[in-house]
Every structure is written in C-alpha cells, then in structure tokens.
Amino acid sequence: MLETMKYLLGSAGASGYGSKSTAENVTEQSPDLRLVTAIITGATSGIGAETARVLAKRGVKLILPARSVKAAEETKARILSEVPEAEIIVMALDLSSLSSVRKFVAEFEYLNFPLNLLINNAGKFAHQHAISDDGIEMTFATNHLGHFLLTKLLLKKMIETANKTGVQGRIVNVSSSIHGWFSGDSIQYLRLITKDKSQYDATRAYALSKLANVLHTKELARILKKMGANVTVNCVHPGIVRTRLTREREGLVTDLVFFLTSKLLKTIPQAAATTCYVATHPRLANVSGKYFADCNEVCSSKLGSNSTEAARIWSASEIMVAKNSNANLDPLDASIL
C-alpha cells in the first residue's frame, strides 16, 4: 500500500526522481552529450520516440533503425522541427529477422561511427500466434532474440568506442514488470508455443520475452565484468502507459480498461524517464546488471534474479542466433538445450 501511494504521488526515491518525473527532468543534469552516438530501436512512436526526442535535445547523435523506414523518417522530421541542429540517421531493421539484424549491423559498421549508447526499446505484443522467418515464436523473436543478436554484434564497436574515448558505454534493455508474471520452464514453454499454436497465450508469451530481457541483462553484465569492458548494461520497467502495443485491440473494452486504470497510467514523457535516466545520468557510472523502475533501482522477479536461468537463456539464445534459417534444423532441439 505504501509503495502504491508513493507511486501515485510521484514521491522521489533515492535517485531524487519518481514516477512523475519526465525524460526531460532526468536529463537536465546529464553531462555534455554532444559527443554521444546512440542507437534506439522502436523509436517510431511512444516511449522510443520520446526517448529519441529528449536525447536529441541534449545533443546525442541518433541512429533510428526501424521496420518502417517511413515511420522513422516521420519521427526524424518531428524531432528536427523542434531541434533543427539534431543529427539523425534512419536505417532499416526488422528485429524479428536475424538476417535483417545482421544486415543492419553491417551497414552501420560501414558508416564507421562510434557507438556509446544502445537502447533496446522496441517491443511487440502479438495477439495472434506467428512464427518468425527463423522458426521462433514471433514475440520472443522480436522482443528478445533480435535484440540479443543486435547487442552481440554491436558489442565490439561499443567496447572500442569506450576504450578510444574513455567514456563508458551503456546498454539499456527495456523490459516490463510483466516479466514477473512468467513462471515455469522458459525454454520448454518457448518450444511448446513455437511448435503448437493451440498452446499459445499472448500475455504469457509477452511475459516470457520480457523475462528474457531481464535475464539477458544479468548475464551480459557478468560477461562484461569478466572481460573488463568499460560498458555497462541495465534493464528498465518504463511503467504502465498506453502505447501502440495496444493497437491491435482498440475498442470499447480496451478504452474502458484504460479509463478505469487511468490514475495508474504514466504519460509518455514520464514513461521515457527511466530509460533516459539509466542511459545518461552520471550517478549510474559503473552500475551494471541492475533493474530500474521509476528511475530507481528495484528488485526483479525471483526468476529474473536467477543466475542459472540467465546463463541458460543466454546459451539457448546463442544457439538460436547461430542457426542458418535456410537449413532444416530445429532451433529449439531439446537435445541441445
């Protein structure tokens, strides 16, 4: 009850910020960001678009990869209308396709830009069962696996940039408190819903993908520390906000639910605050492997804090991204997981 009251009132936590803080509020004390280059996925609308707008306002050079280049160009135009001096490059990327991820990284590397900041923000809630071109359930493929490969392929560039500039690189994975709704065997459930459409539950599939984001963060932080890399990775819950994730279920019921819970909803500027705080605030130097909500460190679910499960999801993800999608191989073969 106390935590709920703090949330509703927007009471500041240890960071000095709370649920009512906005992305602009939390970046006011950021150091000079004009030398920072960032990749932000899912920046065509909602939280991602607001994150991009605020970071551009603070001087960050933006790379906006998107499945819809037209939508990304529209985001770019909106930002430039407010921040004419902003540097923004739009590129094509479909996170549900591993070949598209590889193509994007190759094109980005050709540009020979530095990379200080990677914000894995894009998210999909697939109400209908679907399988990616690589043979993986679509929500997991988009929300976790595409970001997993993207991060893996960009990590060398981030480490090189940090070494050359002396500025610590940061990776931010946007998850959700819904990750705590998943229980059971994550790999077994992914295998089940990939193979059997009748077993698909959209909410549970989404919760699994968000749990994978949390576990990815935990294991990557361990690996980066072991490497001695000057790069951190953290995970955030942006809060409850009406975004385009609900676009497939617009209507009376959805409208009624959001009306009844309106007092719990954040505005988009408030929802983007935690991402921007974790991405830029100087107080988070050397902080890695943590989970944040309302711009403060909080605990993830019990399963999300499990190191063994984090290593297991990592190993499974490595296997899945290593597969040749054109080969007749099962990326969820029980014998190798």
C-alpha positions in Angstrom: 0.0 0.0 0.0 2.8 2.4 0.9 4.6 1.8 -2.4 1.3 2.3 -4.3 0.8 5.6 -2.5 4.4 6.7 -3.4 3.8 5.8 -7.0 0.5 7.7 -7.2 2.0 10.8 -5.5 5.2 10.6 -7.6 7.4 10.6 -4.4 11.1 10.8 -5.2 13.2 7.8 -4.4 16.9 7.5 -3.6 17.8 8.9 -7.1 15.8 12.1 -6.5 13.2 11.1 -9.1 10.0 9.2 -9.0 7.0 8.0 -11.1 6.0 11.6 -12.1 9.5 12.6 -13.3 9.8 13.1 -17.1 12.6 12.3 -19.5 13.4 16.0 -19.7 13.6 16.2 -15.9 16.0 13.4 -15.5 18.4 14.5 -18.3 18.8 18.1 -17.0 21.9 17.1 -15.0 23.4 14.9 -17.7 27.0 15.7 -18.8 27.6 17.1 -22.3 26.1 14.5 -24.6 27.1 16.1 -27.9 29.8 13.5 -28.5 27.5 10.6 -27.8 26.2 8.4 -30.6 23.1 6.2 -29.8 21.1 3.5 -31.5 17.5 3.4 -30.3 15.2 0.6 -31.5 11.5 1.2 -31.6 11.7 5.0 -31.9 8.9 5.4 -34.3 6.3 6.0 -31.6 5.5 6.1 -27.9 8.3 5.7 -25.4 11.0 5.2 -28.0 10.1 8.4 -29.9 10.1 10.4 -26.7 13.4 8.9 -25.7 14.8 9.9 -29.1 13.4 13.4 -28.9 14.8 14.2 -25.5 18.2 12.7 -26.2 18.4 14.7 -29.5 17.5 17.8 -27.5 20.5 17.0 -25.2 22.8 16.7 -28.3 23.0 13.0 -28.8 23.6 11.8 -32.4 20.8 9.3 -33.2 20.6 6.2 -35.3 17.0 5.2 -35.6 16.6 1.7 -37.1 13.0 0.7 -37.9 11.0 -1.9 -39.8 9.0 1.0 -41.3 11.6 3.5 -42.7 8.7 5.9 -43.5 7.6 5.9 -39.8 11.2 6.5 -38.7 11.5 9.4 -41.2 8.4 10.9 -39.7 9.9 10.7 -36.2 13.0 12.3 -37.5 11.0 15.1 -39.1 9.2 15.8 -35.8 12.4 15.9 -33.9 14.1 18.2 -36.4 11.1 20.6 -36.3 11.9 21.1 -32.6 15.7 20.5 -32.7 16.9 21.7 -36.1 20.5 21.0 -35.3 19.9 17.4 -34.4 21.9 14.7 -36.2 19.6 11.8 -37.0 20.1 8.8 -39.4 17.3 6.5 -40.3 18.1 2.9 -41.2 16.1 -0.3 -42.0 15.8 -3.0 -39.4 13.3 -5.8 -38.7 14.1 -7.3 -35.3 12.1 -10.4 -36.0 14.5 -11.3 -38.7 18.1 -12.4 -37.8 19.3 -11.7 -41.4 17.9 -8.2 -41.1 19.7 -7.6 -37.9 23.0 -8.8 -39.5 22.4 -6.6 -42.5 21.7 -3.5 -40.3 24.9 -4.1 -38.3 27.0 -4.5 -41.5 25.6 -1.2 -42.8 26.1 0.6 -39.5 29.7 -0.6 -39.4 30.3 0.6 -42.9 29.4 4.1 -41.7 32.3 3.9 -39.3 30.5 5.7 -36.5 31.4 5.4 -32.8 28.7 3.8 -30.6 28.3 4.9 -27.0 24.7 4.0 -26.2 22.4 1.2 -27.3 18.8 1.4 -26.2 16.9 -1.9 -26.9 13.5 -0.4 -26.7 11.3 -2.0 -29.5 8.6 -4.3 -28.3 5.8 -6.4 -29.8 2.7 -7.9 -28.3 1.5 -10.5 -30.8 -2.2 -11.2 -30.0 -2.2 -13.8 -32.8 0.3 -16.7 -32.9 3.0 -16.3 -35.5 6.4 -17.7 -36.3 9.4 -15.7 -37.5 11.4 -16.5 -40.6 13.9 -18.1 -38.4 11.4 -20.6 -36.9 10.9 -18.9 -33.5 7.6 -17.7 -31.9 7.3 -14.1 -33.1 7.0 -12.2 -29.7 10.2 -13.8 -28.4 11.9 -13.4 -31.7 11.2 -9.7 -31.8 11.5 -8.7 -28.2 14.4 -10.8 -27.1 16.2 -12.7 -29.9 16.6 -9.8 -32.3 17.9 -7.5 -29.5 20.2 -10.3 -28.3 21.9 -10.6 -31.7 21.9 -6.9 -32.2 23.7 -6.4 -28.9 26.1 -9.3 -29.6 27.1 -7.9 -33.0 27.5 -4.3 -31.8 29.4 -5.1 -28.6 32.9 -4.9 -30.2 32.1 -1.4 -31.5 30.9 -0.3 -28.2 34.0 -1.6 -26.4 36.3 0.0 -29.0 34.4 3.4 -28.6 34.7 3.3 -24.8 38.4 2.5 -25.0 39.1 5.2 -27.5 37.1 7.9 -25.8 37.4 7.0 -22.2 33.6 7.4 -21.9 31.8 4.4 -20.5 29.4 2.8 -22.9 25.8 2.0 -21.8 23.3 -0.6 -22.9 19.7 -0.2 -21.8 17.2 -3.1 -22.2 13.6 -2.0 -21.9 11.6 -4.8 -20.2 8.4 -4.7 -18.1 7.2 -5.6 -14.7 5.1 -8.2 -16.6 8.3 -10.3 -16.7 7.3 -11.4 -13.2 4.1 -12.9 -14.5 6.0 -15.8 -16.1 6.7 -18.9 -14.1 7.8 -22.4 -15.2 10.4 -23.6 -17.6 11.1 -20.8 -20.1 12.8 -22.9 -22.8 10.2 -25.6 -22.6 7.4 -23.0 -22.9 9.1 -21.3 -25.9 9.5 -24.7 -27.6 5.8 -25.5 -26.9 4.4 -22.3 -28.3 6.7 -22.4 -31.3 5.6 -25.9 -32.2 2.0 -25.9 -31.1 -0.3 -22.9 -32.0 -3.0 -24.2 -29.7 -0.8 -23.7 -26.6 -0.2 -20.0 -27.4 -1.1 -17.5 -24.8 -0.3 -13.9 -25.9 0.2 -12.5 -22.4 2.3 -15.4 -21.2 4.4 -15.2 -24.4 5.0 -11.5 -23.8 5.9 -12.1 -20.2 8.4 -14.7 -21.3 10.0 -12.3 -23.8 10.3 -9.6 -21.1 11.8 -12.1 -18.6 14.4 -12.9 -21.3 15.3 -9.2 -21.5 15.9 -9.2 -17.7 18.0 -12.4 -17.8 19.9 -11.1 -20.9 20.9 -8.0 -18.8 22.0 -10.1 -15.9 24.2 -12.5 -17.8 25.6 -9.8 -20.1 26.6 -7.7 -17.1 28.5 -10.7 -15.7 30.3 -11.3 -19.1 31.2 -7.6 -19.5 32.7 -7.5 -16.0 34.7 -10.7 -16.6 36.0 -9.1 -19.9 36.9 -5.9 -18.1 34.9 -3.9 -20.7 34.1 -0.3 -20.0 30.5 -0.9 -20.9 27.5 -1.3 -18.6 24.1 -2.9 -19.2 20.9 -2.3 -17.2 17.2 -3.1 -17.6 14.2 -0.9 -17.1 10.5 -1.1 -16.5 9.0 2.1 -18.1 5.7 1.9 -16.3 2.1 1.4 -17.4 1.3 3.6 -20.4 -1.0 3.4 -23.4 1.2 3.0 -26.4 0.9 1.4 -29.8 1.4 -2.1 -28.2 -2.4 -2.0 -27.8 -3.1 -1.0 -31.4 -4.5 -4.5 -32.4 -7.1 -4.3 -29.6 -8.5 -0.8 -29.8 -12.2 -0.6 -28.9 -14.7 -0.3 -26.1 -13.2 -2.9 -23.8 -9.7 -1.5 -24.1 -10.9 2.0 -23.7 -12.8 1.1 -20.6 -9.9 -0.7 -19.0 -7.6 2.2 -19.6 -10.2 4.7 -18.3 -10.6 2.7 -15.1 -6.8 2.5 -14.6 -6.1 6.0 -15.8 -4.8 7.1 -12.4 -2.1 4.4 -12.6 -1.0 5.2 -16.1 2.0 7.3 -16.9 2.3 9.9 -19.7 4.7 9.0 -22.4 7.2 11.6 -21.1 7.0 10.0 -17.7 7.3 6.5 -19.1 10.5 7.5 -21.1 12.1 8.9 -17.9 13.6 5.7 -16.5 15.2 4.8 -19.9 16.7 8.3 -20.2 17.9 8.3 -16.6 19.6 4.9 -16.9 21.1 5.9 -20.3 22.6 9.2 -19.3 22.7 10.0 -15.6 26.2 10.4 -14.1 25.2 8.7 -10.9 25.0 5.4 -12.8 28.6 5.2 -13.8 29.9 1.6 -13.3 26.4 0.4 -12.3 25.6 -2.7 -14.3 23.2 -5.7 -14.2 20.5 -3.9 -12.3 16.8 -3.4 -12.8 15.1 0.0 -12.6 11.6 1.4 -12.3 10.5 5.0 -11.7 14.2 6.0 -12.1 15.2 3.9 -9.0 16.8 0.5 -8.6 14.3 -2.2 -7.6 14.3 -6.0 -7.5 13.3 -8.0 -10.5 11.2 -11.2 -10.0 12.7 -14.2 -8.3 13.2 -16.0 -11.7 14.6 -12.8 -13.2 17.3 -12.8 -10.5 18.3 -16.4 -11.1 21.9 -16.6 -12.4 21.4 -20.2 -13.5 18.4 -19.3 -15.6 20.2 -16.3 -17.0 23.0 -18.5 -18.2 20.5 -21.0 -19.6 18.6 -18.3 -21.6 21.9 -17.0 -22.9 23.1 -20.4 -24.1 19.8 -21.1 -25.8 19.9 -17.7 -27.5 23.4 -18.3 -28.7 22.2 -21.5 -30.3 19.2 -19.9 -31.9 21.0 -17.0 -33.4 23.8 -19.3 -34.7 21.4 -21.4 -36.8 21.1 -21.0 -40.5 17.4 -20.2 -41.1 17.7 -21.8 -44.5 18.8 -25.1 -43.1 16.3 -27.7 -42.0 17.4 -27.5 -38.4 15.3 -27.2 -35.2 16.5 -24.1 -33.3 14.8 -25.5 -30.2 16.1 -29.0 -30.4 15.6 -30.5 -26.9 18.8 -32.5 -27.2 20.9 -29.3 -27.2 19.0 -27.3 -24.6 
